[in-house]
Amino acid sequence: MGNDEQQHAMDVLSYWCAVELFSPQNWRDNQLIALSSSRNDDQRVSVSEQERLPWNDIHADLLIGPVDNEHRSYTNLYNDLQSRKIYRLQTDMNARLTKPFSFAEDTENWLRVQAVRSGLDEQTITGLLGETNQLWLEVAKQPGSLPAGTELTDSMVSRLLQVAGKLSATANRPGSACAVYCKDYDRRFARRPVHQAVKPGEDSEQQEAVGRQNRWLKHERFRIAVGLSQRVVTNALLKAAKLVRELSPAEETAQDEVLQELAHRQNRRAGGPSTVASLMEFCVGDDGCLAPRSLTLSQYAKAVSCLFNHEGWPDCLAGWPHIEVFDETERKLKSEFNRLAGEDSEDGADPVGRYEIESLIEHVVDRMGLDDRAVSGSPLFARADGSPLIRNYVNCHLEAGSGLLNGEMMDSFFLEDLEGLYQNGPDIFSEPVRQYLSIGHPRRFNLQKDPEGHLVGDFTEPADMPFGRWPSASNQFQSTGQQLAINQIRAALEGYGSSSLLGVNGPPGTGKTTLLKDVAAEIIVARARRLAGFSRPQDIFTSRRVARATSDEDKDYIYWTLDPAVTGFEIVVASSNNKAVENVSQDLPSADAIDAEWETYIDSEFKQVPCGFAFRDFAGQITDRRSQDNESGSSNASSA
């Protein structure tokens, strides 16, 4: 690329980076927590929701007893233990009992119930009670019932499991001892209770000796998202655009039409007129404590800060906005958050409430330059719009099994890749990227603006038709638009098209995946035609020699490569939508994708039903059949 080409490419990438920075992911639902008594304009948060936070008053209901099969879902195990439990304990999220627990009473009650069915006599029951009470006393460290507020340690749970196994074996109850607990969360944030099996390690007492306790109780996390109003930011961007350059009446009309279309799309996507994106996210455990290393700032928030704090209006520098200026600020904020969450403290952190969350938000926005003082001083600030920061509520999601989750995506899916291209420059551009960013951009065809059909006529000539076609029904053809796209792709494959980079746009259900089938068929046929040009199969390989010096002698190594004529036909299916890739990858190799008439043809020609056989085996049979035909033809010629 020349200097002008490189500059053009970097300018386009800079523009795309800015566009994607201001194209964040929207909040998809309204699982909200009110932070203050005032209401937001959209009235989505009521005062009644302030009565309790989702992590307040959560309890773990722990059941311990024998089950027939422990290799089932935790929910099924918990339901089974409802009628088969020996012990039931209830704790808060700090593993402290919320109700008194009497080991001796629960043990005796269970044995009395089993006595009739299992034939346990009084002497056996008395002996078991004495033996198990002694085992329990070793870990409980106190006789009698455990009062509410007592910490239920790993060694206690492990001992209860041990005793449950011993009791069930003596009572001839099949199965093994199992412990499962249930945590029932606020139904606004969890559709169903969370169940978890308990499997304390054998070293629970040694772990407690060094201060590691209560590993039996796993903590879920609530992911909190702080919002920015996209309506306020969009209005600021429009004002910035007018400061940079005054629009003509025609441009203003065109812009209004585009904005109306974008607003319509946002309403459909977000389910309402109020569109909110995330400034930051952090996690609160179900014990009410901040989760260390869970704070994440959105790139969108950094771009919004650049927007309101840009001092050069109406000038707009190339490559703007430079969000890298926030790298050090983000590092410090995360470090401060981790200290607040008690990462380096032996005592941990205290539970947080609304006041602590509001204080955290204000601290972050102040460091990010999104506080009221900084925003109101911007020439883009409109008093009618107010601040982009949403203070009245935050979004909240329960993350079950949160150790494996990283939260919602806050920013554009494409942003990281675009920034990587921009930071590394033209040296890493692939050929398709280089072509797409070139000044001489590939020609675009809009069939809706071709009422006379000139474009269609030029690119659907019979001579341009591909040689390959997907084995669909012979009376079903591609539409004109599909065939035009296929012909252009074939031209690119053959090297005489205007560009090797092609894009096909169309609404859902218009046959883009169907089109890809014919493209795949044409690529396979095109490679087969190249292969057919070789006299012998071994001719497609080319030997190459490389000299390699060793300690003893110089030695040449020979290796083999494919002839370039049969390369370049590889197919990679990639998409920003995993479902789209899955649909294509499942549809192409499916036997159902081949019409039944082709199966009949294959069966009649090669005496073999194709379904259920590997393609390689089937291709070998075709080759053998052709060899036999050739040999038969040669024999007939010799006889003649």
N, C-alpha and C positions, 0 to 999 in steps of 0.2 A: 504494500500500500504506500502511495506517495504521501507527502506531508499533508496536502489538502485532504486526501482521503482519510488519513488518520485523524485529523482534526475534526472532520465531519463525523466520523464514527464515535469519537469521544464526546462530541456535543450531543449526539443522539442518546448515547448511554447516560450522560449526565441528566438529560431531560427525563429519561425513563426512570432513573433512580429517584428523582424528585417526585414523579407521578406515583411510583410504588410506595414511597415513604408516606404519601398522603392517601394511600389506599389500604387502610388497616382492615383487620377482621372485625366485624360487628358483633356485639353481644347477641347471642342467638335466643336467649330466653330472659325471663324476668324473675329469677330467683334472687330476690333482693333483701338487703338488711338496711333498715332505716337507721341513720346515724344521728339525726336531730329531729326536734319536734316540728320544724317547719316542713311544709310539703313542697315538692317540685311541681312545676307547671303541669306535667303530664298526669299528676295525681295517681301515680302507680304505687306509691308507698303510703300505707295508712299508719296512723299512730299506734294502732293495736299491735302492729308487728314489732314494736319496740319493747314489748313486755319481756321477752327473753331472747338471748342470742342462741344460735343453733348449737353451740357447744356447752351451753349451760344445762346442768341437771341431767347429764347422760349417765346411764347406769349399765353395768355389765351383769347379766344374769347367767351365772356359771352353773352348769349341771354336770355331775360326775356320777358315772354308773356303768354297768355292763351293756354292751351292744352286740348283736349277732355278727354284724359285718361293718367294720370301721372304714372300709374303702368305699364310702359313699359321700355324697355332698354334705357339707357342714350343716346345711338347712335340714336335710333328712335325718342326720344324726341327732341334731338338737330336738327335732320333733319326736324321735324315737325315745330319747332320754326323758321326755316329759312324763312318761308313764313308768320308766324303768330306773329312774335316778335313785341313788343312795344319798347324795349330798346336793344341796342347793345353796349357793352363796351369791349375794348381791353386793357389788362394789361400785364406787365411783371410778372416774377415769384416772385416779391416782392409786387405784387398787386398795382403797380403804373401804372396809365393810360399811354398808349403809343400814344393815340390820344385824342384830346379834346372831352368832352362830354357835350351836351346841353340837360338838362332834359326838359326844357320848349319846345324847338323846337321838340324833339322827341315825347313828349306827344301830342302836337297840331297836328303834322302830322298824328299820328295814329287816333286821334279823327276825323279829317277831312275825312280820308279814310272811317271810319265807319259811318259817318253821313248819307250818302246816303242810305246804307243798313239798318241801325238801326233807321233811322228817328230822329236823334238828331238835335234839333234846335240850333240856334246860342246862345240863352240865356243859354241853358244847357251846351254847350261847354265852354262858357266864365266862367260860374260858376265852372265847373270842373277844368279848368285851374287855376283859382285863389285858389281853395281849395287844389289841388295837389301841386302847387308851394309852398304853405305855409308848407305843410307836408315835402316836400323835403328840404326846407330851414332850417328846424329844425335840420337835420343831416348833410347837406352840409356845413352849417355855413358861406356860402358866396353866393351872388346872381350871376346870369349869368352862363356861361359855366365853367366847370371845366377844367383847362388847362392840357396838358400832363405833367406827373410827379406827379399829385395829387394821394394820396393814397386812394384806394377804400376800405373803412372799412366795417366790418360786419353790422354795423347799416345802412350804405348806401344801401347795397344789400337787407337787410331786408325791408327797407322802399320802395325800388323799387318794391319788390314783393307785398307789401301791396297796393301800388298804382296801380300796374297792375291788382290785383284782383278787386279793386274798379272800375277801368275803364272798364274792361271786363263785370262786372256785370251790369253797367249802360248801356253799349252798347248791352246788351242781348247776349253776346258771351258765349256759354256753356263751361263747364269745370272749371279748376282751374288754378291759376297763377303758373308758373313754371320757374325755372332758371337752365340752363345747360350751362356748358362751355366746350370748346374743346381745347386740347393742341396737336399741330401737331409737332412731333419730327422728327429728322433726320431719314430717312428711312433705314439707315444702322443699326439702333438700335431699331426701332419700325416699325413693318409691317403696322400698322394702327394707326390713331390718338387715343388719350385717351379722353374719355368723362366722365364727372362727374356732378351729380346733386348737387345743392346748397340748403342746408336747414339750414339757420342761426337760432340759438336759440333765444328764447324770451328775454334772458338776454344779448343780444349783446352789448347794451350800457353800462351795468354794467361791463361786461368783459373788454371793452375798457377802462373803468375808472381805472382798475387795471393793464393796460398794455398788456392785451391779445387781439390782434387784428388779423384780416385777417384769421380767422379760416375757412372762406368760400372757400379759395383757398388751396386745398390739394396738397402736394408735392410728386411726384414720385421720385424714387432714381435710380441712375446709380451705379451698382455694378462693381467696378474696381478690376481686378485680376492682380497681378504682377507675372511674369513667371520665372520658373527655367527650364533650358534645361535638359531633361532626357537623351539625348545623352551624354552630358558631365558627368552627374552623373553616368550613366552606365559604361562609360569608366573608371571612377575613382574606381568604385566597382570592375571591372575586375583587375585593377592594384593592389588594396588592396588584392584581393584573391591570386594573385601571390606572394605578399609579405608575406602573412601568410604561404602559402605552394606552392612549385613549383609543377606544374602539369606534369604528364607523357604525352608523345605524344598521347596516346590513350584518356586520359582525356581531353587534349586540343581539339582533334578532336570532341569528344562528346560535349564539351562545345560550340564549334563553331556551331555545328548543332543545339543545343538548342537556341543559340542566334539568328541564322538566322530565326528559327521558330518564336521566340518572336518578332523579328523585322517585320516579315511578318504580324503577328497578329496586332501589333501596327499600321502598315501602313493601314491595313483594317479598324481598329477601329477609327483612328484619321483622315483618309482621306488623308494622305500625309506622307512624310518621316520625317518631323520635329514634334517631340512630345514634348509638353510643359505641365508642371504641375504648380500649383499655389504655390508661396511662401507665399502670404497673400492676403486677400481681405479687401476692405473697400468701403464705399458708399459715393457718392457725390449727394446731392439733385439736383433737376432740377433748383434750384435757384443758383447753383454753389457752395454751402457751404458743407463742410464735415458733414456727419451725425454722431452725437455722438453715441458711443457704437456700432459702426459697424465694427471696426477693428478685424480681426481674422487671426491668424497665423496658417499655416498648420503644422501638425505633420511631414510631409515630409521635410519641411524646417529645422526643428530641427534635423532630422536624417542626412540631408545633411551637416549641420554644424558639427555634431559629426564626420562625415566621414572625412571631410577635416581638422578638428582641433584635431583629435586623435593623441596624442603624443607618443603612445606606439607601433607604427608600428615597426616590423611586428607582435607583439603580439596583440591578440584580446581578450579582457576580456569577461567572461561569462555574458550574459544578456545585452551585448552591442547592440545598443546604448542606453545610459541612458538619454533620452530626458527630464527627470524631472528636470535636472539642469537649464532648461530654464523657469521654472514656474515663478520665481520671475522676470526674465527679461520680460516675456510676460505681467505680471501684470503691471509693470512700463510703458511699451510701450503703453498699452491700456489706462492707466491713462494720459499719456502725449498726446495721440491722442485725448482723450475726452476734455482735456483743449484746445487743438488746434482747436477743432470743436466748442468751445464756450459753452460747456455744463453748466458751472457755471457762464457764463457771461450774464449780462442783455442785452448787446448790440448784442449778438450773435457772429457769426464769419464772416469773409470776404470771398468772393468767391475765389476759387482756380483756378490756371492755370497750365500750364505745369511745370513751374519752381517749384511751391509749391509741385506738385506731385513727381517730381524728387527728391526734397529735403527730402520729407517724406520717399521715398524708400531708399535713401542713409543712412538716420538716422537709419532705421530699420535694414538694412543689416549690418551696422557697429555694432549695439548692438547684432546682432545674430551671429557675427563672419563669415559673408559671404562676407565681403568687399574684394577688390582685394588684399590688403596686406596680409590678413589672408589666403586666398585661394592659392595665389601664393607661399606661404611659405610651403605648404603641399607637402610631397613626392608623393602624388597622382596627383598633378597638372601637366597638360601637356599644354605647350604653344600653341600647335596646336589646342587644344580644347578651351582654354581660360576659362573665368569664367562661372560658371553655371547660373549666374544672367543675365536675359534679360533686358537690359536698354532701348532699342530703342522703345519699344512699350508696352502697357498694353492691356488686354482684357476688354471689356466693355459690360454690359447688362443692359437694362432698366427693372426695376422691377415695373410694374404697381400694385398698391395696396400694396406697399412694406411694409406696417406696419405688414402684415401677413406672410412675407417671410423671410427666413434666408439664402438666397443665395445658391450657388451650393455646393455640397459636394466636398471637396478638397482631402480628404484622403480615404484610403481603407474602404469599408463598414464594414469589419470584425475587424478593428483595435481596436475599443473600447471594444468589447467583449473579444478579446484575451488579451488585457492589463488587463482587470478586472480579468480574470482567473489567469494571471501571478502574479498580485499583491496580490491576496487573497490566492493562493496556493491550494494544494490538498484537503483542508478541504471543499471546495465548489464544488468539481468536482462531476458531475452527473455520473451515472454508464456508460452511453455511452461514455462520455468524458474520464472516467478512463480507459475503455477498449481501446479506440483509442490511448491513450498516453502510453499504457503499452508496456513493452519490448517485450512481446509475442503478437505482433500485430496480429489481425485476418488475416487469410490466404486470399490472393488475387488470383482471377482467371482471366487470360487473355485468352479469347477464341480464339483470333487470333494466339496465340502461342501453340495451341493444335491441330495440323494438324491430328493427329491420332484419335482424338475424345475421349480420355480417360476420360477427365474431364466431358465432356457432358454425356458419358455413365454412369459414377459413380453417377451423381447427377440427372439423369432423369429416374431412374428406376420407373416402374409402382407403386411400393410400396411407393414411395416418392410423388406421385401425391396428390394434395390437394383434399379435399372433396367438397369445394365450388368453384363456377365459376360464373363470371358475366353473367347475362342473355342476352348475345349477340347471334348472329345467330349460330345455332348449327353446321353449316358447316364451321365456321371460328375459327381457332385454334391459340393459341399462337405460336410464333416461338420458335425454340429450345433454343436460348439464353434467351428469355423471360421466358420460362417454367423453365429453370434452376434457374433463379433468384427467381421465385415464390416458387419453391421447397425449396430453401435455407431460404427464409423468413418463410415458414411454419415450417421448422426445428427449427428455432429460437423461433417461437411462442410455439412450443411443448416442447421446453427445451432441445432438444438433438443436436442442431446445435453447430458449433464451437464458435459462438459469437452471441450475441443479437444485435450487431451493424453491419449493412450491408449497402453497397453502391452499386448502380447500375449506371454505366456510359454508355453513348451512345450519338451519334450525334442527333440533332433535327430531329424529324419525324421518329424515329426508334421504337416507341411504348412504351415509358416509362410511359406515362399517361395511356395507355391501360393496361399496366401491373399493375398499381395501382388499377384499377377496380377489377381485379381478386384477388389482395391482400385484398382489402376491403371485397369482397365476402367471402373469406376464413376466415377472422377474424370473420365475422358475423356468419358463419356456425360453426366455432370452439366454439364460445360462446354458440350457440344454442345447440350444442352437450353436453356441460357442463350442461346447464340448464335441458336438457332432462334426466340427470342422477339423478335428484331429484324426489322423489315420489310426493311431494306436493309443490305448488308454495311458500308457506310460509317457506319451509325448506331452501330457499336460504338466509334467514335472520338469523343472529345470535345475540342473546341478550347479552348485556354487562352491567355490573353493576359498578357504580362509587360511592364511598362514598363522601359525601359532608357535612361538618360541618356548621351548621347555628347558629345563636345566641340563638335559642330556643332549638334545638334538632339536633342530628345527623340523617341524612336522606340519604338513598341510592337512586340514580337515575338510571333508566334503559333506555338505548338507544339501537337502532338496527343498525347493520351494515351488509353489504353484505358479504356473505361467500367468502373468498379469492379465491375459485375455479372459481367464475364467474367474477372476476376482472382481470385487466391487458389486457383487450381487447379494450381499448380506442384508438381512432385514432385522431391524430393531424396532420394537413397539414401545414407545415411551409416552407418558402423559402426566400432567399435574393431577389427574384424577385416577386414583388406583382402580376404581370400578371400571373405567373405560378400558384400561389395559387388561383387566380380568375378563371383560366381555370378549375382547378380540382374541386373547390367548386361549379362551375356552371354545370359542366358536370356530376358529380356523381348523384345528385338528379334529373336530367332532365329525363322526361318521354321518350324523344327521344333516351336516352342511352339504353333503353330496346327494344330489337328486337320485331317486330310485332308478330312473332310466339309465343312468351311467353305471349303476351296479349291474343292471341286466346286460348292458353292453360288455362290461368287463367279464362277466360270467360267460357270455357267449363267445367272446373272442379268445379268452385265455383259460377258460374252464376253471375259474377260481373265483369264489366270492370274496371281495376285497375286505369286507368288514371283519374285524377281529384279528387281522394279520398285520405284522409290522410292515411299514412302507418299504424298508430295505429288502425284506424277503419278497414282497410283491414286485419291486423293481427288478430283482434278480430273475424272477420268473418271466417277466416281459423280455429281458435280454436273452434268456435261454430260448424263448419261443422264436424270437427273431433270428437267432443263430441257427435254429433248426430249419426255419424257412429258407435261410440263405443256403444251407447245406443241401436242402432238398432241391432248390433251384439249380445249384451247381451240378447235382447228380443228374437231374433231368437234362441239363444242357450237354453233359458228357454222354449220356445215353443217346441223345439225339445225334 
